[in-house]
Amino acid sequence: MRTEVERSPAAVEEVARVRAVEDLGLIGAGPEERFDRITRLAQQVFGVGAAAVTLIDGRTQHHKSQYGRALEDGPRATGFCDHTIRNEGILVVEDATADERFSDFPSVTSGQIRFYAGYPLEAPGGHRVGALCVVHDRPRDFTDADRRMLAELASWAQREIDRAEELDRAGDVQRALLPRETLRLPGYDIAGLCLQSGAVGGDFFDWYTASDGEVGLTVGDVMGKGLQAAILMATVRAVMRAGSRVARPAEAIAAAAAALHDDLWRTDTLVTLCHARLRPADGLLRLADAGHGLTLMVRADGSVERTGRGGVPLGWPYDAEWPEHTLRLEPGDGVVIFSDGVLELYGGAQAAFREVAAVARTAGTADELVAHLGALAGALAVLPDDVTVVAVRRTA
């Protein structure tokens, strides 16, 4: 039998509100400049101790962004912004010590907050999920002009929250463009991974079996982040896919460079790319590199070499050629192609190559290698860059 609480419309509404907060994916995602510029401006415009964008889940008031004096996350029950989201419009507390609603809050009794002004922020479905607020350690007046300014800045923050949902949807589409299934190839072990540092990113990988029986492998990295990089990533992937009938990797990259040149030139964007073709029958691997330079050949005897470098990125303003490199994978040999986000996992380029090589030597399978790098990325609170890797090992 349902309890009275379960039947309460207020309880149902609160569950929906908390779910709306969680669906935004902003809590725990780390700082973002698009919110930081708003709090920075708010703190300076109002001349207060601190400004913040807060998000409130079931129990905690989180500071998504803050500028000025450091504010700590804490229980929503003693958070000013919890009162803000309970009503429409602005909440102004000119002297919290004189307001019985807030006078016993720890932030007030400690002298950290005497003045507060907050404007509620909504999730796309209309649930109030947080606030843009300014606080000070002394009482102050808040004029009608101040109220209008805070409302205007809050509308800016609101647009960014709305944009977060759009980015999440775009991220779902982008992830759907990655290979959905592992490429099953007798005598070979193949694995891949692409983790985006934000909702959307500029990295991608792809694999497919061409009409001649060869396997195409591509790893790309579009310069920049956000929607522009994501849109161009999808375009580059589609162009490279369209060139799957071209057997020579260097020719495929040259065709893609020609097709994309005007778009990349107009958007002032470069794309690094490694494209390879594997002939399964004898392990012949041909690859061409467009400014990527992040390919390791790992032999069965443990020796490692960087290979495939020599070409310029797509979008380079001058005519270019891309040299083609030929390798042969013998049983036990493998090749690892990755993006520069992997370098960030180890804190430096040279150290990263040594570490990736060490993992490649000790990993029993391509899946283990990819899983190891994925675990390193997953352990970071904030991923500084997209992490993409494709590993191929010949097993027989």
FINUKE-905667 format. One line per field, with one value per residue (C-alpha): x, y, z; residue number from 0; residue in three letters. Coordinates in pm, 1 decimal. Example, Ala and Ser with C-alpha at 12.3 -4.5 7.8 and 13.67 -1.06 7.14 Angstrom:
REM residues 2
px: [1230.0, 1367.0]
py: [-450.0, -106.0]
pz: [780.0, 714.0]
n: [0, 1]
res: [ALA, SER]
***
This chain:
REM residues 396
px: [0.0, 131.7, 206.6, 63.9, 402.7, 412.4, 70.8, 167.9, 181.7, 462.7, 670.6, 611.9, 710.1, 1030.0, 1129.5, 1079.1, 1278.6, 1574.9, 1567.9, 1574.6, 1885.6, 2059.1, 1962.7, 2144.3, 2473.2, 2628.6, 2685.7, 3034.4, 3129.7, 3387.8, 3422.2, 3314.6, 3414.5, 3064.4, 2936.2, 3253.3, 3236.4, 2887.4, 2985.2, 3303.0, 3098.6, 2832.8, 3088.7, 3252.1, 2928.9, 2777.5, 3103.7, 3019.8, 3232.7, 3126.4, 2891.4, 2785.7, 2574.6, 2428.0, 2248.5, 2038.2, 1970.9, 1784.8, 2018.2, 2299.5, 2352.3, 2633.6, 2836.9, 2867.3, 3060.5, 3180.9, 3399.1, 3540.8, 3554.4, 3538.2, 3196.3, 3158.1, 2892.3, 2661.7, 2324.2, 2037.1, 1846.2, 2087.1, 2140.3, 1991.2, 1934.3, 1697.6, 1461.3, 1512.8, 1395.0, 1080.7, 936.5, 933.1, 1142.5, 1426.7, 1501.3, 1681.1, 1802.4, 1964.1, 2063.7, 2040.8, 2102.5, 1772.5, 1573.8, 1443.4, 1444.6, 1823.8, 1965.4, 2066.2, 2228.5, 2596.3, 2706.2, 2529.2, 2635.6, 2996.8, 2981.0, 3040.2, 2706.6, 2501.5, 2363.8, 2217.3, 2038.9, 1945.4, 1747.0, 1611.3, 1731.1, 1519.5, 1580.4, 1438.1, 1119.8, 1048.0, 1165.5, 1363.5, 1701.3, 1933.8, 2014.1, 2248.8, 2333.5, 2555.7, 2658.5, 2846.1, 2970.3, 2805.5, 2446.7, 2368.3, 2080.9, 1969.9, 1805.0, 1553.7, 1838.0, 2037.1, 1741.2, 1707.5, 2079.4, 2072.0, 1770.2, 1956.1, 2265.6, 2043.5, 1884.0, 2235.4, 2298.3, 1956.7, 2051.6, 2364.4, 2160.2, 1921.6, 2225.0, 2348.7, 2049.0, 2108.5, 2471.0, 2364.5, 2137.5, 2414.5, 2646.4, 2402.2, 2399.1, 2776.9, 2827.1, 2585.9, 2828.0, 3102.1, 3125.0, 2856.2, 3009.9, 3359.7, 3500.2, 3529.9, 3823.8, 3963.9, 4326.8, 4306.2, 4210.3, 4065.1, 3930.2, 3850.7, 3741.5, 3636.9, 3570.3, 3467.1, 3588.8, 3254.1, 2906.2, 3042.7, 3394.4, 3611.5, 3764.9, 3637.1, 3741.3, 3596.2, 3645.2, 3480.2, 3537.7, 3582.9, 3451.9, 3796.3, 3804.6, 4053.3, 3976.6, 3973.1, 4079.4, 4057.3, 4135.9, 4072.5, 4093.5, 3924.0, 4092.8, 3886.2, 3591.7, 3218.0, 2954.3, 3174.8, 3425.9, 3144.8, 2978.2, 3306.7, 3390.6, 3071.3, 3153.4, 3509.2, 3387.7, 3129.4, 3384.1, 3633.1, 3357.8, 3265.5, 3627.9, 3625.7, 3634.6, 3981.2, 4227.2, 4530.5, 4518.9, 4717.6, 4471.8, 4176.2, 4324.5, 4405.9, 4046.3, 3910.4, 4143.5, 4022.5, 3655.5, 3684.2, 3932.2, 3684.1, 3484.7, 3796.5, 3944.7, 3630.1, 3608.5, 3984.4, 4003.5, 4266.4, 4201.0, 4466.4, 4399.4, 4549.1, 4395.0, 4503.8, 4410.2, 4477.6, 4495.1, 4398.6, 4540.2, 4904.1, 4896.8, 4995.2, 4911.6, 4932.2, 4875.5, 4895.1, 4909.1, 4775.2, 4954.5, 4845.1, 5173.5, 5037.9, 5085.9, 5293.9, 5403.5, 5450.8, 5633.3, 5593.8, 5951.3, 5855.7, 6023.3, 5825.6, 5854.1, 5659.5, 5550.5, 5344.0, 5446.6, 5509.9, 5193.6, 5024.3, 4672.9, 4361.0, 4281.0, 4645.6, 4646.9, 4897.8, 4906.4, 5033.2, 5107.3, 5071.5, 5335.6, 5215.5, 5385.8, 5374.9, 5407.2, 5348.7, 5186.7, 5324.6, 5154.8, 5196.2, 5252.8, 5017.1, 4956.2, 4805.6, 4664.3, 4550.2, 4463.5, 4657.4, 4410.1, 4598.0, 4911.0, 4725.0, 4659.7, 5031.7, 5116.6, 5355.2, 5426.0, 5746.6, 5632.0, 5303.1, 5464.7, 5671.7, 5369.8, 5140.9, 5416.4, 5454.9, 5080.5, 5076.1, 5358.7, 5195.1, 4827.8, 4711.9, 4457.1, 4360.6, 4056.7, 4279.8, 4492.5, 4189.4, 4025.2, 4340.0, 4346.4, 3972.2, 4013.4, 4283.1, 4053.0, 3757.1, 3956.0, 3994.6, 3739.0, 3762.8, 3890.4, 4111.0, 4075.7, 3896.2, 4059.0, 4048.7, 4239.3, 4224.5, 4434.0, 4491.2, 4683.9, 4747.0, 4687.6, 4749.1]
py: [0.0, 343.8, 576.3, 925.3, 1071.7, 872.8, 1009.9, 1368.3, 1590.4, 1787.8, 1471.0, 1370.3, 1719.3, 1707.6, 1372.0, 1516.5, 1826.9, 1626.4, 1409.8, 1726.6, 1844.4, 1512.5, 1498.1, 1826.0, 1645.1, 1961.8, 1850.0, 1706.1, 1798.3, 2052.2, 2422.5, 2560.2, 2897.3, 2961.4, 2978.6, 3122.1, 3433.6, 3503.6, 3473.4, 3673.1, 3954.7, 3940.2, 3966.3, 4265.8, 4444.3, 4425.4, 4464.3, 4176.0, 3913.6, 3631.8, 3531.8, 3177.2, 2956.4, 2690.4, 2364.0, 2189.2, 1816.8, 1621.5, 1706.8, 1937.8, 2287.4, 2256.8, 2546.3, 2484.0, 2809.6, 3074.4, 3381.0, 3579.4, 3442.7, 3063.2, 2915.9, 2557.2, 2309.9, 2225.2, 2094.0, 2243.0, 2291.6, 2570.2, 2705.9, 3039.8, 2917.7, 2647.0, 2927.4, 3094.9, 2791.7, 2756.5, 3072.0, 3252.2, 3562.5, 3715.4, 3662.1, 3948.4, 3931.4, 4264.1, 4160.3, 3790.1, 3842.4, 4028.3, 3766.9, 3477.3, 3248.6, 3267.0, 3410.4, 3070.5, 2942.6, 2849.0, 3081.2, 3367.9, 3295.3, 3261.0, 3604.0, 3473.3, 3588.2, 3890.6, 3987.9, 3756.0, 3804.3, 3512.9, 3453.1, 3103.2, 2897.2, 2632.3, 2303.5, 2286.8, 2122.8, 2418.4, 2277.5, 2527.4, 2362.5, 2632.6, 3001.2, 3275.4, 3446.2, 3716.4, 3728.3, 3967.2, 3965.0, 4299.8, 4417.1, 4625.0, 4773.9, 4620.1, 4870.4, 4816.9, 4865.6, 4595.7, 4361.1, 4417.0, 4356.9, 4030.8, 3915.4, 3991.9, 3799.5, 3511.3, 3499.0, 3452.7, 3164.6, 3023.8, 3016.3, 2820.3, 2565.9, 2528.5, 2484.7, 2204.8, 1991.9, 2066.7, 1961.3, 1639.1, 1554.5, 1638.8, 1416.8, 1126.5, 1172.5, 1197.0, 881.5, 701.7, 773.9, 569.7, 197.8, 17.8, -327.0, -463.6, -555.8, -935.9, -1040.5, -1397.1, -1391.7, -1037.2, -862.7, -511.0, -259.5, 109.5, 383.1, 748.7, 948.4, 1310.4, 1574.7, 1754.3, 1680.6, 1682.8, 1670.6, 1666.7, 1317.2, 1011.5, 666.6, 440.3, 96.1, -99.9, -384.9, -259.1, -432.1, -578.0, -748.6, -506.6, -333.5, 45.7, 213.8, 586.4, 804.3, 1178.3, 1488.3, 1815.0, 2121.6, 2283.7, 2180.1, 2219.4, 2212.3, 2343.5, 2063.3, 1807.9, 1918.7, 1909.6, 1571.4, 1423.5, 1577.4, 1442.3, 1096.2, 1096.7, 1209.0, 942.8, 681.4, 793.4, 737.7, 377.7, 262.3, 417.4, 144.9, 365.9, 550.1, 845.9, 885.7, 869.1, 1145.7, 1356.0, 1321.5, 1415.8, 1715.6, 1840.5, 1790.5, 1959.1, 2233.7, 2519.0, 2430.4, 2399.7, 2717.7, 2921.8, 2796.2, 2832.4, 2468.2, 2196.7, 1823.3, 1566.4, 1221.4, 875.5, 641.7, 282.2, -23.4, -372.7, -677.2, -959.6, -1243.2, -1145.8, -866.7, -593.7, -252.9, 63.0, 395.3, 765.3, 1039.2, 1393.2, 1572.9, 1318.4, 1146.4, 928.6, 572.4, 307.1, -23.7, -285.6, -601.2, -941.8, -917.1, -605.0, -350.9, -32.8, 234.6, 544.2, 527.1, 692.3, 1053.5, 1296.4, 1466.4, 1797.3, 1828.5, 1862.7, 2229.4, 2321.6, 2628.9, 2496.0, 2206.9, 1897.7, 1531.2, 1256.8, 983.8, 628.4, 385.6, 7.0, -224.9, -593.8, -735.3, -1074.5, -1291.4, -1115.8, -771.5, -482.3, -121.8, 151.6, 475.9, 737.1, 1105.2, 1367.9, 1338.7, 1020.6, 1231.2, 1435.4, 1121.8, 1094.8, 1462.4, 1497.2, 1386.6, 1189.5, 1024.5, 933.4, 747.0, 542.0, 465.6, 372.0, 149.8, -18.9, -83.2, -217.0, -458.6, -597.4, -598.7, -945.1, -818.3, -503.8, -483.0, -478.0, -197.6, 14.7, -61.7, 46.4, 386.1, 421.8, 357.1, 625.3, 872.2, 771.2, 830.9, 1200.4, 1440.7, 1648.8, 1513.5, 1786.6, 1660.6, 1392.2, 1050.1, 822.2, 502.3, 213.5, -96.5, -385.1, -702.9, -997.4, -1315.8, -1583.2]
pz: [0.0, -87.4, 202.8, 238.4, 148.9, -174.0, -269.6, -187.2, -498.0, -333.0, -290.5, -651.0, -764.1, -557.9, -707.7, -1054.9, -962.4, -832.1, -1141.8, -1353.9, -1166.8, -1221.4, -1587.5, -1649.8, -1583.8, -1437.7, -1077.9, -1041.6, -1397.5, -1283.3, -1362.7, -1699.6, -1836.6, -1972.8, -1613.7, -1461.2, -1676.4, -1539.5, -1173.2, -1235.6, -1387.1, -1114.4, -835.4, -999.3, -1096.2, -747.7, -555.1, -322.6, -155.4, -386.5, -666.1, -751.6, -971.5, -744.1, -811.5, -549.0, -547.6, -281.4, 5.0, -102.8, -236.0, -493.0, -629.8, -1002.4, -1042.5, -799.7, -802.7, -512.7, -160.9, -158.3, -83.1, 28.8, -75.4, 211.3, 324.9, 128.7, 456.1, 553.7, 203.8, 104.6, -250.7, -126.7, -25.3, -362.3, -561.4, -351.1, -503.2, -833.5, -875.5, -682.8, -313.8, -137.6, 222.9, 307.7, 663.0, 739.9, 1113.5, 1131.2, 937.3, 1145.7, 842.3, 816.4, 1137.1, 1277.5, 955.4, 1017.1, 735.2, 913.9, 1272.6, 1151.9, 989.4, 637.1, 496.9, 602.5, 261.3, -2.7, -334.5, -558.6, -874.6, -948.6, -1243.7, -1411.7, -1588.3, -1941.7, -1806.5, -1578.3, -1244.8, -1035.8, -981.2, -850.5, -850.7, -953.8, -626.3, -480.1, -113.0, 114.1, 472.7, 549.0, 509.8, 202.5, 10.4, -316.7, -544.4, -822.7, -1071.1, -888.7, -911.0, -1283.5, -1333.4, -1135.3, -1336.2, -1660.0, -1551.4, -1438.2, -1783.6, -1922.5, -1682.8, -1775.2, -2142.8, -2055.3, -1859.4, -2152.4, -2374.4, -2148.2, -2244.5, -2611.7, -2569.8, -2398.9, -2690.0, -2934.1, -2732.3, -2763.6, -3141.1, -3153.2, -2951.0, -3181.5, -3467.7, -3301.3, -3380.8, -3183.7, -3196.6, -3173.3, -3511.1, -3512.8, -3725.7, -3711.3, -3603.3, -3467.4, -3146.0, -3196.3, -2941.2, -2935.4, -2696.4, -2721.1, -2402.5, -2444.1, -2199.8, -2228.2, -2352.0, -2704.9, -2843.2, -3150.0, -3128.7, -3310.0, -3421.0, -3686.3, -3831.3, -4110.1, -4351.5, -4708.1, -5018.4, -5092.6, -4751.1, -4599.4, -4269.5, -4251.6, -3925.9, -3855.4, -3553.8, -3582.0, -3364.4, -3462.2, -3315.4, -3042.0, -2827.9, -2816.8, -3086.1, -3365.5, -3311.6, -3282.9, -3607.3, -3795.1, -3640.2, -3785.1, -4122.4, -4126.5, -4027.7, -4306.9, -4567.1, -4459.1, -4469.3, -4819.6, -4917.4, -4796.0, -5158.8, -5191.5, -5104.2, -5049.2, -4712.3, -4846.6, -5133.1, -4894.3, -4678.1, -4984.7, -5107.1, -4765.5, -4743.4, -5079.6, -4993.7, -4654.1, -4734.0, -4779.8, -4466.9, -4252.5, -4398.7, -4329.2, -3971.8, -3912.8, -3805.8, -3836.8, -3812.3, -3730.6, -3863.8, -3889.0, -4143.7, -4198.3, -4404.2, -4271.3, -4498.2, -4262.5, -4473.9, -4420.7, -4162.5, -4408.3, -4257.6, -4464.1, -4292.1, -4363.6, -4103.0, -4127.9, -3847.1, -3586.9, -3504.7, -3223.8, -3345.4, -3170.0, -3320.3, -3046.9, -3153.0, -2995.8, -2862.8, -2662.7, -2889.4, -2958.0, -3223.1, -3319.8, -3676.9, -3945.4, -3897.8, -4178.5, -4302.0, -4220.8, -4072.6, -4284.2, -4329.5, -4383.3, -4607.4, -4857.3, -5101.7, -4928.1, -4975.2, -4719.7, -4720.6, -4681.9, -4445.8, -4473.0, -4175.5, -4128.5, -3819.0, -3729.7, -3466.1, -3131.1, -3287.9, -3228.8, -3318.5, -3099.3, -3241.0, -2990.3, -2949.6, -2757.7, -2470.0, -2375.7, -2329.5, -2066.7, -1864.2, -1795.6, -1761.2, -2053.5, -2408.0, -2361.5, -2040.1, -2205.8, -2492.4, -2249.6, -2034.6, -2323.5, -2462.2, -2122.6, -2100.7, -2456.8, -2377.0, -2063.1, -2166.1, -2262.2, -2514.1, -2699.7, -2472.0, -2163.7, -2306.1, -2390.5, -2055.4, -1870.6, -2043.4, -1990.7, -1618.6, -1594.7, -1764.6, -1548.7, -1230.9, -1311.1, -1166.9, -1483.9, -1813.5, -1967.1, -2323.1, -2523.6, -2491.2, -2794.7, -2867.0, -3113.0, -3053.2, -3295.7, -3214.4, -3439.4, -3245.1, -3511.5]
n: [0, 1, 2, 3, 4, 5, 6, 7, 8, 9, 10, 11, 12, 13, 14, 15, 16, 17, 18, 19, 20, 21, 22, 23, 24, 25, 26, 27, 28, 29, 30, 31, 32, 33, 34, 35, 36, 37, 38, 39, 40, 41, 42, 43, 44, 45, 46, 47, 48, 49, 50, 51, 52, 53, 54, 55, 56, 57, 58, 59, 60, 61, 62, 63, 64, 65, 66, 67, 68, 69, 70, 71, 72, 73, 74, 75, 76, 77, 78, 79, 80, 81, 82, 83, 84, 85, 86, 87, 88, 89, 90, 91, 92, 93, 94, 95, 96, 97, 98, 99, 100, 101, 102, 103, 104, 105, 106, 107, 108, 109, 110, 111, 112, 113, 114, 115, 116, 117, 118, 119, 120, 121, 122, 123, 124, 125, 126, 127, 128, 129, 130, 131, 132, 133, 134, 135, 136, 137, 138, 139, 140, 141, 142, 143, 144, 145, 146, 147, 148, 149, 150, 151, 152, 153, 154, 155, 156, 157, 158, 159, 160, 161, 162, 163, 164, 165, 166, 167, 168, 169, 170, 171, 172, 173, 174, 175, 176, 177, 178, 179, 180, 181, 182, 183, 184, 185, 186, 187, 188, 189, 190, 191, 192, 193, 194, 195, 196, 197, 198, 199, 200, 201, 202, 203, 204, 205, 206, 207, 208, 209, 210, 211, 212, 213, 214, 215, 216, 217, 218, 219, 220, 221, 222, 223, 224, 225, 226, 227, 228, 229, 230, 231, 232, 233, 234, 235, 236, 237, 238, 239, 240, 241, 242, 243, 244, 245, 246, 247, 248, 249, 250, 251, 252, 253, 254, 255, 256, 257, 258, 259, 260, 261, 262, 263, 264, 265, 266, 267, 268, 269, 270, 271, 272, 273, 274, 275, 276, 277, 278, 279, 280, 281, 282, 283, 284, 285, 286, 287, 288, 289, 290, 291, 292, 293, 294, 295, 296, 297, 298, 299, 300, 301, 302, 303, 304, 305, 306, 307, 308, 309, 310, 311, 312, 313, 314, 315, 316, 317, 318, 319, 320, 321, 322, 323, 324, 325, 326, 327, 328, 329, 330, 331, 332, 333, 334, 335, 336, 337, 338, 339, 340, 341, 342, 343, 344, 345, 346, 347, 348, 349, 350, 351, 352, 353, 354, 355, 356, 357, 358, 359, 360, 361, 362, 363, 364, 365, 366, 367, 368, 369, 370, 371, 372, 373, 374, 375, 376, 377, 378, 379, 380, 381, 382, 383, 384, 385, 386, 387, 388, 389, 390, 391, 392, 393, 394, 395]
res: [MET, ARG, THR, GLU, VAL, GLU, ARG, SER, PRO, ALA, ALA, VAL, GLU, GLU, VAL, ALA, ARG, VAL, ARG, ALA, VAL, GLU, ASP, LEU, GLY, LEU, ILE, GLY, ALA, GLY, PRO, GLU, GLU, ARG, PHE, ASP, ARG, ILE, THR, ARG, LEU, ALA, GLN, GLN, VAL, PHE, GLY, VAL, GLY, ALA, ALA, ALA, VAL, THR, LEU, ILE, ASP, GLY, ARG, THR, GLN, HIS, HIS, LYS, SER, GLN, TYR, GLY, ARG, ALA, LEU, GLU, ASP, GLY, PRO, ARG, ALA, THR, GLY, PHE, CYS, ASP, HIS, THR, ILE, ARG, ASN, GLU, GLY, ILE, LEU, VAL, VAL, GLU, ASP, ALA, THR, ALA, ASP, GLU, ARG, PHE, SER, ASP, PHE, PRO, SER, VAL, THR, SER, GLY, GLN, ILE, ARG, PHE, TYR, ALA, GLY, TYR, PRO, LEU, GLU, ALA, PRO, GLY, GLY, HIS, ARG, VAL, GLY, ALA, LEU, CYS, VAL, VAL, HIS, ASP, ARG, PRO, ARG, ASP, PHE, THR, ASP, ALA, ASP, ARG, ARG, MET, LEU, ALA, GLU, LEU, ALA, SER, TRP, ALA, GLN, ARG, GLU, ILE, ASP, ARG, ALA, GLU, GLU, LEU, ASP, ARG, ALA, GLY, ASP, VAL, GLN, ARG, ALA, LEU, LEU, PRO, ARG, GLU, THR, LEU, ARG, LEU, PRO, GLY, TYR, ASP, ILE, ALA, GLY, LEU, CYS, LEU, GLN, SER, GLY, ALA, VAL, GLY, GLY, ASP, PHE, PHE, ASP, TRP, TYR, THR, ALA, SER, ASP, GLY, GLU, VAL, GLY, LEU, THR, VAL, GLY, ASP, VAL, MET, GLY, LYS, GLY, LEU, GLN, ALA, ALA, ILE, LEU, MET, ALA, THR, VAL, ARG, ALA, VAL, MET, ARG, ALA, GLY, SER, ARG, VAL, ALA, ARG, PRO, ALA, GLU, ALA, ILE, ALA, ALA, ALA, ALA, ALA, ALA, LEU, HIS, ASP, ASP, LEU, TRP, ARG, THR, ASP, THR, LEU, VAL, THR, LEU, CYS, HIS, ALA, ARG, LEU, ARG, PRO, ALA, ASP, GLY, LEU, LEU, ARG, LEU, ALA, ASP, ALA, GLY, HIS, GLY, LEU, THR, LEU, MET, VAL, ARG, ALA, ASP, GLY, SER, VAL, GLU, ARG, THR, GLY, ARG, GLY, GLY, VAL, PRO, LEU, GLY, TRP, PRO, TYR, ASP, ALA, GLU, TRP, PRO, GLU, HIS, THR, LEU, ARG, LEU, GLU, PRO, GLY, ASP, GLY, VAL, VAL, ILE, PHE, SER, ASP, GLY, VAL, LEU, GLU, LEU, TYR, GLY, GLY, ALA, GLN, ALA, ALA, PHE, ARG, GLU, VAL, ALA, ALA, VAL, ALA, ARG, THR, ALA, GLY, THR, ALA, ASP, GLU, LEU, VAL, ALA, HIS, LEU, GLY, ALA, LEU, ALA, GLY, ALA, LEU, ALA, VAL, LEU, PRO, ASP, ASP, VAL, THR, VAL, VAL, ALA, VAL, ARG, ARG, THR, ALA]
***
